[in-house]
Structures are given as structure tokens and as C-alpha cells.
Amino acid sequence: MERFADEVIIEVTSGSGGNGCAAFRREKYVPRGGPSGGDGGRGGDVVFTIRRNLRTLAHLRYKHSFKAENGRDGEGAGRYGQQGANVVIPLPPGSLIRDIETNEIIKDFTNNREDFVFLKGGNGGWGNIHFKTSVNQAPKKALPGKPGVCVKIKVELQIMADIGLVGFPNAGKSSLLDRFTNARPKIAAYPFTTKIPNLGVLTIAEKDIIIADIPGLIEGASRGAGLGIRFLKHISRTQVLAFLIDLSDDNYLNAFDVLLKELGEFSINLIKKKRLLIGTKTDLEETEERLSELAKKYPEEEVMGISVFSGSGINELSYAFLRLTETNEEDESAESGVIEESIDENTDDDDFGEDE
């Protein structure tokens, strides 16, 4: 069975704080040494960290409970308890954490590479050394540590890639990924060979482009038909969508319309992404004419033809991927600059002064 998991429910618990100690100093020639109980140690935190070498949540599939270490109790002679060790949970890029009851997003790791402290450990209790006063020189009071917090959460993965390959089963997505990258997806001459998303890296002009092969969609996928519905969410974070159209299929002229409709019903944002139409299997008979008809039907779209078998159009497509990803990065940088400029223009020193 293929080890892929994109949703898991786990229980995480922060450590409890150690108890404070009630002790008194007992030394020769010091008959009234006073309180010497130390504080308990703080409990460990629950920390999530992003690991770029992880691709799925399979490592969380069989371990559903994570608990940080409790803090140690305080001791006499003013010795403080040791802090409990954190529990660190690694996640792949593109992960997010949801509240299991409300389904609200607690943390989205799309652009965040820093460690995220989800639950703080409980504070350690005070020892009796803190309760000495002029009235009470020998307090026996010490506080217990604060308990840790236990929460059930849902962890989801939405694959982050530069290019998302979209198409019907047997359109040639896995073959293209195999040709471009070191990924070795399962390839066969029957539908639904790809049952999980596959990732590969295309290196061109000293730039790495991450390509995601999504399981084939069928009409009605946005409503739960076929295998695609479970994985439609994975293309929501891709920069560019590459629609693969099988030119040997008699329904090649309607394929793009159906795919676009399914994506739009799932999320309107998907059809707003930069995209490219790729006619596949151009080495077969009559496909060149069909490629021309496809380009004629969609004059506003960029249409290219390729054959993974013969290698025709593969080099041109790789540079098209490079151009589209670089253009997308420039657009995002420009949008960011416009926002910053707008903020600067709206900031006036007079707004922060006193009214005259």
C-alpha cells in the first residue's frame, strides 16, 4: 500500500509544571535557617516545525498522541526543578492545523518556516522560599505546578508546487512528470494509475521548479465523483496550472471546458490562476490537426503540443514552465510593492500628533 496521508487527527498535550517544595534549611550552627524549598520546573511545550524533506503526513498516521515532558519538582536547599523537554512535531511544507470541532484554521504554514509553539507548558509551582514574611518566618506553604493542556486537532496537507498538472485519467500527466524529473510515478495504459499526488523537481536555468501530478479528474469530480475530489485541494496552492489534453481522445475539444468547470465549482480561485493548455501524444496520427483545432477554439489561451514518447515539444514546454513561474513571482512582488506603497502613502505624521 502506498504510504500517503494528507489528513490526520492527533492529540497533543503540553507538560505539567513541577510542584514547588516546602523545605527548611538545616545546617550545623544555623538553628533557624528558614525556608529553602525551590520552585518546580516548567512543563515542556508542544512545538510544530517544518521539514522540507517531508512530503506527506504518513509519519503521523500511526502515532496519534504526542505529549511533552512534565517539569521536575523543586527540592530543598533552594534547588529548582528541571524544565520538561518540548515535544517537537515535524510537518511537511503546506501543512495547516485546524480546530477539530469548528474546522477553523489555527495555523497555516504556507509561508511560515519558523517553529510554532502551539501549547505552552504549565508553570512550575512556587516553593516555600517565596512565602517568607516578617510575620511568618517559617512558611510551610508551597504551590503545585500548573497542569498541561490536552487538545485534539486536525492536521492537513495541501501540497505546495510551482506547476500543477491537471487532466483526465490517461492524459499523460505521470509520463510528463517522469520525463521532466527524477520522480518515478506508476505509469500504465489504464485509467486511475495515479492514486496519490506525486512531486518532482525540474531543474532548468539553475532554477528548481516543483511539479505536482494530481490524480486524474472526471466529470463531476467537484461533487465527489472519481478519485479527484480528495486531491483537488492540493492544486489550490500551485502557482500555475498545466491542463493536459489527450489529443487521441475523441472528446479532446470539450476536455478543457469540463476541467475548468470542475475546478471552478470546487474553488473560484483555481480558474484565476495562470494556466497553460498542453495537447499530449502528438506522435499519434491526426493529433497535429487536432492540436491546431484546439488552439483555434481557445485563441486567448497559450496552447502547446508535446509527445513524451518522441520528445517533441518537451524542451519548449520546460522553458514555458520557467517563464510562467518567473512571471508569477514578478507579479506577486509587484502586488506586494503596491500594498507597501499604499501603506506608506496613508501614513501621515500629523495623524499621530495632538489636535491643535
C-alpha positions in Angstrom: 0.0 0.0 0.0 1.3 3.4 -0.9 2.3 5.5 2.1 0.5 8.7 1.6 -1.5 10.7 4.1 -2.8 14.2 3.8 -5.2 14.3 6.8 -4.6 13.1 10.3 -6.2 13.7 13.7 -3.8 13.8 16.6 -3.9 14.6 20.3 -1.2 16.9 21.7 -0.5 17.6 25.4 1.8 20.1 26.9 3.8 19.2 30.0 2.6 20.0 33.5 4.7 22.2 35.8 6.6 20.6 38.7 5.4 21.1 42.2 7.1 23.6 44.5 8.9 22.3 47.5 8.3 23.1 51.2 11.7 22.6 52.9 13.8 24.3 55.6 17.5 24.9 55.8 19.1 22.5 58.2 22.7 23.2 58.9 25.0 23.0 61.9 25.1 26.3 63.9 22.1 27.6 61.9 19.2 26.7 64.1 16.7 28.8 62.3 17.8 28.6 58.7 14.4 29.4 57.3 12.5 28.1 54.2 14.6 26.7 51.4 12.1 25.0 49.1 12.8 25.5 45.4 10.3 26.1 42.6 9.1 23.3 40.3 10.3 23.3 36.7 8.1 24.5 33.8 6.4 21.9 31.7 7.5 21.3 28.1 5.8 23.0 25.1 4.1 21.4 22.0 6.1 22.7 19.0 5.5 22.2 15.3 8.4 22.6 12.9 8.5 22.5 9.1 10.8 19.9 7.5 11.4 20.3 3.8 12.3 16.6 3.3 8.8 15.5 4.3 6.2 15.1 1.6 3.2 13.5 3.4 1.7 13.1 6.9 2.4 9.4 6.9 4.7 9.7 9.9 1.7 10.8 12.0 -0.7 8.1 10.8 0.1 5.5 13.4 1.2 7.7 16.3 -1.9 9.8 17.4 -0.7 11.1 20.7 2.2 13.5 21.5 3.0 14.6 25.0 5.7 17.0 26.3 7.6 16.1 29.4 6.4 17.3 32.8 8.6 19.7 34.8 10.5 18.2 37.8 9.5 19.1 41.3 11.5 21.6 43.3 13.9 20.4 46.0 15.3 21.6 49.3 18.4 23.9 49.5 16.8 26.2 47.0 17.1 23.8 44.1 14.7 24.4 41.3 13.2 21.6 39.3 14.4 20.9 35.8 12.2 22.2 32.9 10.4 19.4 30.9 11.5 18.7 27.4 9.4 20.0 24.5 7.7 17.6 22.1 8.6 18.7 18.5 6.2 17.5 15.7 7.7 17.8 12.2 5.3 18.7 9.3 5.9 19.0 5.5 5.6 22.4 3.8 2.0 23.3 3.0 0.6 21.9 6.2 -2.1 23.6 8.3 -3.7 22.9 11.7 -7.5 23.0 12.2 -9.7 23.0 15.2 -11.4 19.6 15.2 -14.8 21.0 16.3 -15.1 24.2 14.4 -12.8 23.3 11.5 -11.3 26.8 11.8 -7.6 27.2 10.8 -5.4 27.6 13.8 -2.1 27.9 11.9 -1.2 27.9 8.2 2.4 27.0 7.4 2.3 28.1 3.8 4.7 31.0 4.1 5.9 30.4 7.7 9.2 28.5 8.1 9.7 29.2 11.8 8.8 26.9 14.6 5.4 27.3 16.0 4.7 26.9 19.7 1.2 25.6 19.8 0.7 24.8 23.5 2.8 26.3 26.3 3.8 24.0 29.2 2.4 24.7 32.7 4.3 26.9 35.0 6.1 25.3 37.9 4.7 25.9 41.4 6.5 28.2 43.9 8.5 26.7 46.7 8.0 28.0 50.3 11.1 30.2 49.9 8.7 32.8 48.3 6.3 32.9 51.2 8.6 34.1 54.0 7.5 37.3 55.6 8.3 39.3 58.7 5.3 37.8 60.3 5.7 34.2 59.1 9.4 33.2 59.2 8.8 29.5 58.6 6.0 29.1 56.0 5.0 25.6 55.1 3.1 26.7 52.0 4.2 25.6 48.5 2.2 25.7 45.3 1.5 22.8 42.9 2.6 23.1 39.3 0.0 24.2 36.7 -1.4 21.3 34.6 -0.6 20.9 30.9 -3.2 21.3 28.2 -4.6 18.5 26.1 -6.1 19.3 22.7 -7.3 17.2 19.7 -6.5 18.8 16.4 -6.7 18.0 12.7 -3.6 18.3 10.6 -4.0 18.8 6.8 -1.5 18.9 4.0 -2.0 20.9 0.9 0.9 20.3 -1.5 2.9 23.4 -2.5 4.2 23.3 -6.0 5.0 25.7 -8.9 3.2 23.7 -11.6 0.1 21.6 -11.1 -0.7 19.0 -13.8 -4.4 18.7 -14.3 -6.2 16.4 -16.7 -8.4 13.4 -17.2 -7.1 9.9 -16.4 -4.5 8.7 -19.0 -3.9 12.2 -20.3 -0.1 11.7 -19.8 0.5 13.6 -16.6 2.6 10.9 -14.9 4.5 10.3 -18.1 5.4 14.0 -18.3 6.4 14.1 -14.7 8.6 11.0 -15.2 10.2 12.7 -18.3 10.9 16.0 -16.6 12.0 14.9 -13.1 13.6 12.2 -11.1 10.1 11.2 -9.7 9.1 7.7 -10.8 5.3 7.7 -10.7 3.4 4.5 -11.6 2.6 4.5 -15.3 0.3 2.2 -17.1 -2.1 2.1 -20.1 -5.3 2.1 -17.9 -7.2 4.9 -16.1 -6.5 5.9 -12.5 -3.0 4.6 -12.4 -2.1 7.6 -10.2 -3.9 7.3 -6.9 -1.9 9.8 -4.9 -0.2 13.1 -5.7 3.4 12.8 -7.0 6.0 15.5 -6.7 9.1 16.1 -8.9 11.7 18.8 -9.4 12.5 20.1 -12.8 15.9 21.9 -12.8 16.3 24.4 -15.7 18.5 27.5 -16.0 19.7 26.9 -12.4 16.2 27.2 -11.1 14.2 24.3 -9.4 10.6 24.1 -10.4 8.4 21.8 -8.3 5.8 19.9 -10.4 2.8 18.1 -8.9 1.0 15.3 -10.7 -2.6 15.2 -9.3 -4.8 12.0 -9.8 -7.0 12.2 -12.9 -10.3 14.1 -12.7 -13.6 13.0 -14.2 -16.7 15.0 -14.8 -18.5 15.5 -11.5 -15.2 15.4 -9.5 -16.1 18.6 -7.6 -19.2 16.8 -6.3 -17.4 13.7 -5.3 -17.1 11.6 -8.4 -14.0 9.6 -9.1 -10.7 9.9 -7.2 -10.0 13.6 -7.9 -12.2 15.2 -5.3 -10.0 14.2 -2.4 -6.9 15.8 -4.1 -8.5 18.9 -5.7 -7.3 20.9 -2.7 -3.7 20.1 -3.5 -3.7 22.3 -6.6 -5.1 25.3 -4.7 -1.5 26.3 -3.7 0.2 25.8 -7.1 1.3 28.9 -8.9 0.5 27.7 -12.4 -2.0 25.1 -13.7 -1.0 23.0 -16.7 -4.1 21.4 -18.4 -3.1 18.2 -20.2 -5.5 17.3 -23.1 -5.2 13.8 -24.7 -5.4 14.5 -28.4 -6.0 10.9 -29.2 -9.3 11.1 -27.3 -12.4 12.0 -29.4 -13.6 14.4 -26.7 -10.4 16.5 -26.8 -12.2 19.7 -27.8 -14.5 19.6 -24.7 -11.9 18.4 -22.2 -10.7 21.8 -21.2 -14.2 23.2 -20.7 -15.1 20.3 -18.4 -11.9 20.5 -16.4 -12.3 24.3 -16.0 -15.9 23.8 -14.8 -14.9 21.2 -12.2 -12.2 23.4 -10.8 -14.4 26.5 -10.7 -17.1 24.6 -8.8 -14.5 23.5 -6.3 -12.9 26.9 -5.9 -13.3 30.1 -8.0 -9.7 30.9 -7.2 -8.5 27.9 -9.2 -9.7 29.3 -12.5 -8.0 32.6 -11.8 -4.5 31.1 -11.8 -2.1 31.3 -14.7 -2.5 28.4 -16.9 -1.3 26.6 -20.0 -3.0 24.1 -22.3 -0.9 21.1 -23.4 -2.0 18.8 -26.1 -0.4 15.4 -25.5 0.5 12.3 -27.6 1.3 14.4 -30.8 3.3 11.4 -32.1 0.0 9.6 -33.0 -1.9 10.0 -36.2 -4.2 13.0 -36.7 -3.1 14.7 -33.5 -1.3 17.6 -35.2 -4.6 18.6 -36.9 -6.4 18.2 -33.5 -3.8 20.4 -31.9 -4.5 23.1 -34.4 -8.2 22.8 -33.8 -7.7 23.1 -30.1 -5.6 26.3 -30.5 -8.2 27.7 -32.8 -11.0 27.1 -30.3 -9.1 28.8 -27.5 -7.3 31.8 -29.1 -6.9 33.5 -25.7 -5.1 30.6 -24.2 -1.5 29.5 -24.6 -1.6 26.1 -26.3 1.4 23.8 -26.8 1.8 20.3 -28.1 4.1 17.6 -26.8 4.9 13.9 -27.2 6.6 12.3 -24.2 7.3 9.3 -26.4 9.2 11.1 -29.2 10.3 14.1 -27.1 8.7 16.6 -29.4 7.9 19.9 -27.7 9.4 18.8 -24.3 12.2 21.3 -24.3 9.9 24.2 -25.3 7.5 23.2 -22.6 10.2 23.2 -19.9 11.1 26.8 -20.8 7.4 27.8 -20.8 7.1 26.4 -17.3 10.2 28.5 -16.3 8.7 31.7 -17.9 5.3 31.3 -16.2 6.8 30.7 -12.8 9.1 33.6 -13.1 6.3 35.9 -14.3 4.1 34.8 -11.4 6.9 35.6 -8.9 7.3 39.1 -10.5 3.5 39.7 -10.3 3.5 38.7 -6.6 6.4 41.0 -5.9 4.7 43.9 -7.7 1.5 43.4 -5.8 3.5 43.4 -2.5 5.2 46.6 -3.6 1.8 48.3 -4.3 0.5 47.3 -0.9 3.6 48.7 0.9 3.4 51.9 -1.2 -0.3 52.3 -0.3 0.5 51.9 3.4 3.3 54.5 3.2 1.0 57.0 1.4 -1.7 56.5 4.0 0.7 57.1 6.9 0.9 60.7 7.9 2.9 62.0 10.9 0.1 64.5 11.6 -2.3 61.6 12.3 -0.3 60.7 15.3 0.1 64.2 16.7 -2.2 66.1 19.1 -5.2 68.0 17.8 -4.4 71.7 17.6 
